[in-house]
């Protein structure tokens, strides 16, 4: 698949699908980093309104859900927490499908 080409060969890798919430707004994402590292990176990126993970996925424009998260996170960072929804060991495209499924169930942004 195209995303596997961007992210590398279709090797199985461990991905953590997580949610960030402030109690009323919830964002779902996926990472290979520790949750603490990803959370800190989101907070840094929120200040700059950038996607520092990979510009291949974010293109020139932030996805709308990430942009909405960054607005809220910039205004009230202490209100947000991050937690694991699921661990997936698979190719990027398989893990991404699972992320989209969980986004449809949990995300409010």
CORGIPE-V408349 format. One record per run of one state. SS is the DSSP state (H for helix, E for strand, C for the rest). FROM is the first residue (numbers start at 1). TO is the last residue. If there is no record, write none. Layout:
BEGIN
ss: {SS;SS}
from: {FROM;FROM}
to: {TO;TO}
END
This chain:
BEGIN
ss: {C;H;C;E;C;E;C;H;C;H;C;H;C;H;C;E;C;H;C}
from: {1;2;8;13;22;26;32;35;49;55;59;64;76;77;80;81;91;92;107}
to: {1;7;12;21;25;31;34;48;54;58;63;75;76;79;80;90;91;106;109}
END
